Amino acid sequence: MSRSKKVFIALAILFFTGLGYISYDISSRTTFPGAKTQPKESIKPQLIAPDSIKQDSLNATHR
């Protein structure tokens, strides 16, 4: 095996080892979204505010 192949294989092993470590580190700091409990406020239906426009702007008479 030539020297350049050995260097390439060594760098590939280092790269994939680093990639695996970074992936493990990121995954250990996050949680699966389905595992989180939902706060009661987000489960309740949202209250819809009444419309602030009392008259349709297309039917309004222009002065």
PyMOL Python script that loads the backbone (N, CA, C, O; Angstrom):
from pymol import cmd

cmd.read_pdbstr("""\
ATOM      1  N   MET A   1       0.864  -1.170   0.000  1.00  0.00           N
ATOM      2  CA  MET A   1       0.000   0.000   0.000  1.00  0.00           C
ATOM      3  C   MET A   1       0.914   1.237   0.000  1.00  0.00           C
ATOM      4  O   MET A   1       1.875   1.311   0.766  1.00  0.00           O
ATOM      5  N   SER A   2       0.606   2.171  -0.843  1.00  0.00           N
ATOM      6  CA  SER A   2       1.462   3.352  -0.946  1.00  0.00           C
ATOM      7  C   SER A   2       1.208   4.304   0.226  1.00  0.00           C
ATOM      8  O   SER A   2       0.216   4.191   0.946  1.00  0.00           O
ATOM      9  N   ARG A   3       2.123   5.224   0.384  1.00  0.00           N
ATOM     10  CA  ARG A   3       2.051   6.171   1.497  1.00  0.00           C
ATOM     11  C   ARG A   3       0.816   7.063   1.384  1.00  0.00           C
ATOM     12  O   ARG A   3       0.183   7.366   2.396  1.00  0.00           O
ATOM     13  N   SER A   4       0.467   7.485   0.181  1.00  0.00           N
ATOM     14  CA  SER A   4      -0.688   8.366   0.011  1.00  0.00           C
ATOM     15  C   SER A   4      -1.996   7.655   0.384  1.00  0.00           C
ATOM     16  O   SER A   4      -2.918   8.284   0.902  1.00  0.00           O
ATOM     17  N   LYS A   5      -2.072   6.350   0.121  1.00  0.00           N
ATOM     18  CA  LYS A   5      -3.267   5.600   0.513  1.00  0.00           C
ATOM     19  C   LYS A   5      -3.373   5.504   2.029  1.00  0.00           C
ATOM     20  O   LYS A   5      -4.468   5.610   2.582  1.00  0.00           O
ATOM     21  N   LYS A   6      -2.260   5.309   2.695  1.00  0.00           N
ATOM     22  CA  LYS A   6      -2.256   5.228   4.155  1.00  0.00           C
ATOM     23  C   LYS A   6      -2.681   6.550   4.775  1.00  0.00           C
ATOM     24  O   LYS A   6      -3.437   6.576   5.746  1.00  0.00           O
ATOM     25  N   VAL A   7      -2.182   7.660   4.199  1.00  0.00           N
ATOM     26  CA  VAL A   7      -2.563   8.984   4.701  1.00  0.00           C
ATOM     27  C   VAL A   7      -4.053   9.215   4.471  1.00  0.00           C
ATOM     28  O   VAL A   7      -4.749   9.729   5.347  1.00  0.00           O
ATOM     29  N   PHE A   8      -4.543   8.832   3.283  1.00  0.00           N
ATOM     30  CA  PHE A   8      -5.963   9.005   2.980  1.00  0.00           C
ATOM     31  C   PHE A   8      -6.837   8.198   3.930  1.00  0.00           C
ATOM     32  O   PHE A   8      -7.844   8.701   4.428  1.00  0.00           O
ATOM     33  N   ILE A   9      -6.461   6.962   4.181  1.00  0.00           N
ATOM     34  CA  ILE A   9      -7.249   6.108   5.080  1.00  0.00           C
ATOM     35  C   ILE A   9      -7.211   6.659   6.504  1.00  0.00           C
ATOM     36  O   ILE A   9      -8.227   6.647   7.200  1.00  0.00           O
ATOM     37  N   ALA A  10      -6.059   7.138   6.936  1.00  0.00           N
ATOM     38  CA  ALA A  10      -5.956   7.708   8.286  1.00  0.00           C
ATOM     39  C   ALA A  10      -6.833   8.951   8.414  1.00  0.00           C
ATOM     40  O   ALA A  10      -7.527   9.119   9.417  1.00  0.00           O
ATOM     41  N   LEU A  11      -6.806   9.814   7.411  1.00  0.00           N
ATOM     42  CA  LEU A  11      -7.643  11.019   7.451  1.00  0.00           C
ATOM     43  C   LEU A  11      -9.131  10.660   7.379  1.00  0.00           C
ATOM     44  O   LEU A  11      -9.951  11.301   8.037  1.00  0.00           O
ATOM     45  N   ALA A  12      -9.481   9.656   6.599  1.00  0.00           N
ATOM     46  CA  ALA A  12     -10.883   9.232   6.508  1.00  0.00           C
ATOM     47  C   ALA A  12     -11.365   8.698   7.850  1.00  0.00           C
ATOM     48  O   ALA A  12     -12.484   8.987   8.272  1.00  0.00           O
ATOM     49  N   ILE A  13     -10.520   7.918   8.521  1.00  0.00           N
ATOM     50  CA  ILE A  13     -10.893   7.384   9.836  1.00  0.00           C
ATOM     51  C   ILE A  13     -11.065   8.522  10.842  1.00  0.00           C
ATOM     52  O   ILE A  13     -12.012   8.516  11.628  1.00  0.00           O
ATOM     53  N   LEU A  14     -10.153   9.498  10.819  1.00  0.00           N
ATOM     54  CA  LEU A  14     -10.280  10.652  11.720  1.00  0.00           C
ATOM     55  C   LEU A  14     -11.543  11.450  11.418  1.00  0.00           C
ATOM     56  O   LEU A  14     -12.235  11.893  12.335  1.00  0.00           O
ATOM     57  N   PHE A  15     -11.842  11.633  10.142  1.00  0.00           N
ATOM     58  CA  PHE A  15     -13.031  12.388   9.747  1.00  0.00           C
ATOM     59  C   PHE A  15     -14.305  11.713  10.240  1.00  0.00           C
ATOM     60  O   PHE A  15     -15.164  12.359  10.840  1.00  0.00           O
ATOM     61  N   PHE A  16     -14.423  10.413   9.986  1.00  0.00           N
ATOM     62  CA  PHE A  16     -15.643   9.707  10.389  1.00  0.00           C
ATOM     63  C   PHE A  16     -15.749   9.576  11.906  1.00  0.00           C
ATOM     64  O   PHE A  16     -16.852   9.582  12.451  1.00  0.00           O
ATOM     65  N   THR A  17     -14.630   9.460  12.581  1.00  0.00           N
ATOM     66  CA  THR A  17     -14.654   9.437  14.044  1.00  0.00           C
ATOM     67  C   THR A  17     -15.138  10.782  14.585  1.00  0.00           C
ATOM     68  O   THR A  17     -15.967  10.828  15.495  1.00  0.00           O
ATOM     69  N   GLY A  18     -14.621  11.872  14.025  1.00  0.00           N
ATOM     70  CA  GLY A  18     -15.055  13.212  14.438  1.00  0.00           C
ATOM     71  C   GLY A  18     -16.523  13.443  14.124  1.00  0.00           C
ATOM     72  O   GLY A  18     -17.251  14.027  14.926  1.00  0.00           O
ATOM     73  N   LEU A  19     -16.955  12.987  12.963  1.00  0.00           N
ATOM     74  CA  LEU A  19     -18.358  13.131  12.580  1.00  0.00           C
ATOM     75  C   LEU A  19     -19.266  12.356  13.531  1.00  0.00           C
ATOM     76  O   LEU A  19     -20.332  12.837  13.915  1.00  0.00           O
ATOM     77  N   GLY A  20     -18.838  11.163  13.904  1.00  0.00           N
ATOM     78  CA  GLY A  20     -19.620  10.369  14.855  1.00  0.00           C
ATOM     79  C   GLY A  20     -19.692  11.030  16.220  1.00  0.00           C
ATOM     80  O   GLY A  20     -20.743  11.025  16.862  1.00  0.00           O
ATOM     81  N   TYR A  21     -18.561  11.607  16.675  1.00  0.00           N
ATOM     82  CA  TYR A  21     -18.549  12.286  17.966  1.00  0.00           C
ATOM     83  C   TYR A  21     -19.454  13.510  17.953  1.00  0.00           C
ATOM     84  O   TYR A  21     -20.203  13.732  18.903  1.00  0.00           O
ATOM     85  N   ILE A  22     -19.396  14.302  16.897  1.00  0.00           N
ATOM     86  CA  ILE A  22     -20.245  15.499  16.803  1.00  0.00           C
ATOM     87  C   ILE A  22     -21.720  15.104  16.763  1.00  0.00           C
ATOM     88  O   ILE A  22     -22.551  15.744  17.407  1.00  0.00           O
ATOM     89  N   SER A  23     -22.048  14.058  16.014  1.00  0.00           N
ATOM     90  CA  SER A  23     -23.439  13.593  15.948  1.00  0.00           C
ATOM     91  C   SER A  23     -23.936  13.133  17.312  1.00  0.00           C
ATOM     92  O   SER A  23     -25.058  13.449  17.708  1.00  0.00           O
ATOM     93  N   TYR A  24     -23.097  12.386  18.032  1.00  0.00           N
ATOM     94  CA  TYR A  24     -23.478  11.926  19.363  1.00  0.00           C
ATOM     95  C   TYR A  24     -23.654  13.110  20.311  1.00  0.00           C
ATOM     96  O   TYR A  24     -24.598  13.130  21.102  1.00  0.00           O
ATOM     97  N   ASP A  25     -22.767  14.086  20.244  1.00  0.00           N
ATOM     98  CA  ASP A  25     -22.836  15.249  21.121  1.00  0.00           C
ATOM     99  C   ASP A  25     -24.116  16.045  20.879  1.00  0.00           C
ATOM    100  O   ASP A  25     -24.795  16.440  21.827  1.00  0.00           O
ATOM    101  N   ILE A  26     -24.440  16.276  19.620  1.00  0.00           N
ATOM    102  CA  ILE A  26     -25.659  17.031  19.297  1.00  0.00           C
ATOM    103  C   ILE A  26     -26.903  16.253  19.735  1.00  0.00           C
ATOM    104  O   ILE A  26     -27.831  16.832  20.299  1.00  0.00           O
ATOM    105  N   SER A  27     -26.922  14.946  19.475  1.00  0.00           N
ATOM    106  CA  SER A  27     -28.111  14.164  19.824  1.00  0.00           C
ATOM    107  C   SER A  27     -28.291  14.028  21.331  1.00  0.00           C
ATOM    108  O   SER A  27     -29.417  13.862  21.800  1.00  0.00           O
ATOM    109  N   SER A  28     -27.217  14.094  22.089  1.00  0.00           N
ATOM    110  CA  SER A  28     -27.361  13.978  23.538  1.00  0.00           C
ATOM    111  C   SER A  28     -27.870  15.269  24.169  1.00  0.00           C
ATOM    112  O   SER A  28     -28.374  15.247  25.292  1.00  0.00           O
ATOM    113  N   ARG A  29     -27.746  16.380  23.472  1.00  0.00           N
ATOM    114  CA  ARG A  29     -28.206  17.659  24.010  1.00  0.00           C
ATOM    115  C   ARG A  29     -29.643  17.991  23.627  1.00  0.00           C
ATOM    116  O   ARG A  29     -30.214  18.949  24.149  1.00  0.00           O
ATOM    117  N   THR A  30     -30.223  17.231  22.743  1.00  0.00           N
ATOM    118  CA  THR A  30     -31.586  17.506  22.303  1.00  0.00           C
ATOM    119  C   THR A  30     -32.515  16.388  22.753  1.00  0.00           C
ATOM    120  O   THR A  30     -32.071  15.293  23.097  1.00  0.00           O
ATOM    121  N   THR A  31     -33.807  16.680  22.747  1.00  0.00           N
ATOM    122  CA  THR A  31     -34.802  15.666  23.086  1.00  0.00           C
ATOM    123  C   THR A  31     -35.752  15.489  21.911  1.00  0.00           C
ATOM    124  O   THR A  31     -35.933  16.396  21.098  1.00  0.00           O
ATOM    125  N   PHE A  32     -36.346  14.330  21.837  1.00  0.00           N
ATOM    126  CA  PHE A  32     -37.326  14.056  20.798  1.00  0.00           C
ATOM    127  C   PHE A  32     -38.564  14.912  21.052  1.00  0.00           C
ATOM    128  O   PHE A  32     -39.076  14.914  22.171  1.00  0.00           O
ATOM    129  N   PRO A  33     -39.059  15.638  20.054  1.00  0.00           N
ATOM    130  CA  PRO A  33     -40.203  16.536  20.282  1.00  0.00           C
ATOM    131  C   PRO A  33     -41.449  15.824  20.800  1.00  0.00           C
ATOM    132  O   PRO A  33     -42.233  16.423  21.536  1.00  0.00           O
ATOM    133  N   GLY A  34     -41.645  14.582  20.439  1.00  0.00           N
ATOM    134  CA  GLY A  34     -42.814  13.844  20.907  1.00  0.00           C
ATOM    135  C   GLY A  34     -42.720  13.458  22.368  1.00  0.00           C
ATOM    136  O   GLY A  34     -43.725  13.082  22.970  1.00  0.00           O
ATOM    137  N   ALA A  35     -41.541  13.541  22.950  1.00  0.00           N
ATOM    138  CA  ALA A  35     -41.361  13.146  24.336  1.00  0.00           C
ATOM    139  C   ALA A  35     -41.715  14.268  25.305  1.00  0.00           C
ATOM    140  O   ALA A  35     -41.914  14.021  26.495  1.00  0.00           O
ATOM    141  N   LYS A  36     -41.793  15.472  24.815  1.00  0.00           N
ATOM    142  CA  LYS A  36     -42.089  16.612  25.687  1.00  0.00           C
ATOM    143  C   LYS A  36     -43.574  16.644  26.017  1.00  0.00           C
ATOM    144  O   LYS A  36     -44.411  16.326  25.173  1.00  0.00           O
ATOM    145  N   THR A  37     -43.895  17.028  27.243  1.00  0.00           N
ATOM    146  CA  THR A  37     -45.295  17.176  27.622  1.00  0.00           C
ATOM    147  C   THR A  37     -45.780  18.535  27.146  1.00  0.00           C
ATOM    148  O   THR A  37     -45.040  19.518  27.175  1.00  0.00           O
ATOM    149  N   GLN A  38     -47.006  18.578  26.718  1.00  0.00           N
ATOM    150  CA  GLN A  38     -47.582  19.811  26.213  1.00  0.00           C
ATOM    151  C   GLN A  38     -48.145  20.627  27.371  1.00  0.00           C
ATOM    152  O   GLN A  38     -48.855  20.080  28.215  1.00  0.00           O
ATOM    153  N   PRO A  39     -47.842  21.928  27.431  1.00  0.00           N
ATOM    154  CA  PRO A  39     -48.448  22.760  28.468  1.00  0.00           C
ATOM    155  C   PRO A  39     -49.957  22.873  28.232  1.00  0.00           C
ATOM    156  O   PRO A  39     -50.425  22.806  27.096  1.00  0.00           O
ATOM    157  N   LYS A  40     -50.698  23.043  29.310  1.00  0.00           N
ATOM    158  CA  LYS A  40     -52.152  23.087  29.204  1.00  0.00           C
ATOM    159  C   LYS A  40     -52.626  24.264  28.359  1.00  0.00           C
ATOM    160  O   LYS A  40     -53.681  24.186  27.729  1.00  0.00           O
ATOM    161  N   GLU A  41     -51.861  25.350  28.338  1.00  0.00           N
ATOM    162  CA  GLU A  41     -52.267  26.516  27.555  1.00  0.00           C
ATOM    163  C   GLU A  41     -52.290  26.205  26.063  1.00  0.00           C
ATOM    164  O   GLU A  41     -53.132  26.731  25.335  1.00  0.00           O
ATOM    165  N   SER A  42     -51.369  25.350  25.596  1.00  0.00           N
ATOM    166  CA  SER A  42     -51.323  25.069  24.168  1.00  0.00           C
ATOM    167  C   SER A  42     -52.386  24.061  23.751  1.00  0.00           C
ATOM    168  O   SER A  42     -52.711  23.960  22.568  1.00  0.00           O
ATOM    169  N   ILE A  43     -52.931  23.314  24.705  1.00  0.00           N
ATOM    170  CA  ILE A  43     -53.957  22.328  24.386  1.00  0.00           C
ATOM    171  C   ILE A  43     -55.330  22.990  24.277  1.00  0.00           C
ATOM    172  O   ILE A  43     -56.168  22.550  23.490  1.00  0.00           O
ATOM    173  N   LYS A  44     -55.564  24.039  25.056  1.00  0.00           N
ATOM    174  CA  LYS A  44     -56.851  24.722  25.020  1.00  0.00           C
ATOM    175  C   LYS A  44     -57.050  25.367  23.649  1.00  0.00           C
ATOM    176  O   LYS A  44     -56.089  25.822  23.029  1.00  0.00           O
ATOM    177  N   PRO A  45     -58.288  25.407  23.181  1.00  0.00           N
ATOM    178  CA  PRO A  45     -58.529  26.082  21.897  1.00  0.00           C
ATOM    179  C   PRO A  45     -58.234  27.569  22.024  1.00  0.00           C
ATOM    180  O   PRO A  45     -58.534  28.199  23.038  1.00  0.00           O
ATOM    181  N   GLN A  46     -57.653  28.097  20.995  1.00  0.00           N
ATOM    182  CA  GLN A  46     -57.304  29.519  20.996  1.00  0.00           C
ATOM    183  C   GLN A  46     -58.583  30.363  20.895  1.00  0.00           C
ATOM    184  O   GLN A  46     -59.477  30.066  20.103  1.00  0.00           O
ATOM    185  N   LEU A  47     -58.647  31.397  21.698  1.00  0.00           N
ATOM    186  CA  LEU A  47     -59.791  32.298  21.643  1.00  0.00           C
ATOM    187  C   LEU A  47     -59.592  33.258  20.487  1.00  0.00           C
ATOM    188  O   LEU A  47     -58.541  33.887  20.362  1.00  0.00           O
ATOM    189  N   ILE A  48     -60.583  33.364  19.661  1.00  0.00           N
ATOM    190  CA  ILE A  48     -60.500  34.247  18.502  1.00  0.00           C
ATOM    191  C   ILE A  48     -61.041  35.607  18.905  1.00  0.00           C
ATOM    192  O   ILE A  48     -62.176  35.731  19.364  1.00  0.00           O
ATOM    193  N   ALA A  49     -60.218  36.610  18.727  1.00  0.00           N
ATOM    194  CA  ALA A  49     -60.626  37.974  19.069  1.00  0.00           C
ATOM    195  C   ALA A  49     -61.695  38.434  18.091  1.00  0.00           C
ATOM    196  O   ALA A  49     -61.653  38.083  16.912  1.00  0.00           O
ATOM    197  N   PRO A  50     -62.645  39.210  18.569  1.00  0.00           N
ATOM    198  CA  PRO A  50     -63.672  39.724  17.654  1.00  0.00           C
ATOM    199  C   PRO A  50     -63.035  40.646  16.623  1.00  0.00           C
ATOM    200  O   PRO A  50     -62.005  41.271  16.875  1.00  0.00           O
ATOM    201  N   ASP A  51     -63.656  40.715  15.481  1.00  0.00           N
ATOM    202  CA  ASP A  51     -63.146  41.535  14.388  1.00  0.00           C
ATOM    203  C   ASP A  51     -63.211  43.005  14.780  1.00  0.00           C
ATOM    204  O   ASP A  51     -64.241  43.487  15.252  1.00  0.00           O
ATOM    205  N   SER A  52     -62.112  43.707  14.582  1.00  0.00           N
ATOM    206  CA  SER A  52     -62.069  45.110  14.970  1.00  0.00           C
ATOM    207  C   SER A  52     -62.674  46.023  13.910  1.00  0.00           C
ATOM    208  O   SER A  52     -62.930  47.197  14.178  1.00  0.00           O
ATOM    209  N   ILE A  53     -62.902  45.501  12.721  1.00  0.00           N
ATOM    210  CA  ILE A  53     -63.505  46.325  11.652  1.00  0.00           C
ATOM    211  C   ILE A  53     -65.013  46.150  11.734  1.00  0.00           C
ATOM    212  O   ILE A  53     -65.527  45.039  11.602  1.00  0.00           O
ATOM    213  N   LYS A  54     -65.715  47.250  11.951  1.00  0.00           N
ATOM    214  CA  LYS A  54     -67.158  47.167  12.138  1.00  0.00           C
ATOM    215  C   LYS A  54     -67.904  47.207  10.816  1.00  0.00           C
ATOM    216  O   LYS A  54     -69.046  46.755  10.731  1.00  0.00           O
ATOM    217  N   GLN A  55     -67.275  47.738   9.800  1.00  0.00           N
ATOM    218  CA  GLN A  55     -67.937  47.856   8.510  1.00  0.00           C
ATOM    219  C   GLN A  55     -66.993  47.350   7.436  1.00  0.00           C
ATOM    220  O   GLN A  55     -65.784  47.566   7.517  1.00  0.00           O
ATOM    221  N   ASP A  56     -67.530  46.687   6.443  1.00  0.00           N
ATOM    222  CA  ASP A  56     -66.719  46.183   5.353  1.00  0.00           C
ATOM    223  C   ASP A  56     -66.136  47.347   4.560  1.00  0.00           C
ATOM    224  O   ASP A  56     -66.863  48.261   4.172  1.00  0.00           O
ATOM    225  N   SER A  57     -64.862  47.317   4.325  1.00  0.00           N
ATOM    226  CA  SER A  57     -64.200  48.439   3.663  1.00  0.00           C
ATOM    227  C   SER A  57     -64.611  48.541   2.186  1.00  0.00           C
ATOM    228  O   SER A  57     -64.494  49.616   1.598  1.00  0.00           O
ATOM    229  N   LEU A  58     -65.082  47.465   1.583  1.00  0.00           N
ATOM    230  CA  LEU A  58     -65.490  47.531   0.184  1.00  0.00           C
ATOM    231  C   LEU A  58     -66.866  48.155   0.026  1.00  0.00           C
ATOM    232  O   LEU A  58     -67.170  48.712  -1.028  1.00  0.00           O
ATOM    233  N   ASN A  59     -67.689  48.073   1.037  1.00  0.00           N
ATOM    234  CA  ASN A  59     -69.035  48.625   0.975  1.00  0.00           C
ATOM    235  C   ASN A  59     -69.114  50.030   1.572  1.00  0.00           C
ATOM    236  O   ASN A  59     -70.195  50.619   1.612  1.00  0.00           O
ATOM    237  N   ALA A  60     -68.019  50.562   2.025  1.00  0.00           N
ATOM    238  CA  ALA A  60     -68.027  51.872   2.664  1.00  0.00           C
ATOM    239  C   ALA A  60     -68.247  52.953   1.608  1.00  0.00           C
ATOM    240  O   ALA A  60     -67.745  52.868   0.487  1.00  0.00           O
ATOM    241  N   THR A  61     -68.998  53.953   1.993  1.00  0.00           N
ATOM    242  CA  THR A  61     -69.229  55.079   1.070  1.00  0.00           C
ATOM    243  C   THR A  61     -68.071  56.033   1.150  1.00  0.00           C
ATOM    244  O   THR A  61     -67.604  56.369   2.238  1.00  0.00           O
ATOM    245  N   HIS A  62     -67.609  56.467   0.010  1.00  0.00           N
ATOM    246  CA  HIS A  62     -66.474  57.397  -0.022  1.00  0.00           C
ATOM    247  C   HIS A  62     -66.992  58.821  -0.020  1.00  0.00           C
ATOM    248  O   HIS A  62     -68.007  59.116  -0.651  1.00  0.00           O
ATOM    249  N   ARG A  63     -66.315  59.690   0.672  1.00  0.00           N
ATOM    250  CA  ARG A  63     -66.743  61.083   0.780  1.00  0.00           C
ATOM    251  C   ARG A  63     -66.170  61.930  -0.286  1.00  0.00           C
ATOM    252  O   ARG A  63     -66.437  63.131  -0.331  1.00  0.00           O
TER     253      ARG A  63
END
""", "prot")
cmd.dss("prot")
cmd.show_as("cartoon", "prot")
cmd.util.cbc("prot")
cmd.orient("prot")
